[in-house]
């Protein structure tokens, strides 16, 4: 079982992957501006880990919830609904 950990900020997104539930490995820091959406960033990271999906995901984000969606600060134009 794999768990994807994501920390989404205005400028960067950080990923980690836990395959055993005890340790976090495969840490990466990517630029938000390099991806059109959160989904695109996740898919790109998972490809680098030879994964197509994960069983669980834990998110941390600097965003405000408004009108049914999370909207980010700074230069991050992503919307997660």
Secondary structure, DSSP 8 states (H G I E B T S, - for coil): --EEEEEE-SSEEEEEEESSSS--EEEEEEEGGG-SSHHHHHHHHHHHTT-S--SEEEEEE-EEEETTEEEESTT---EE-
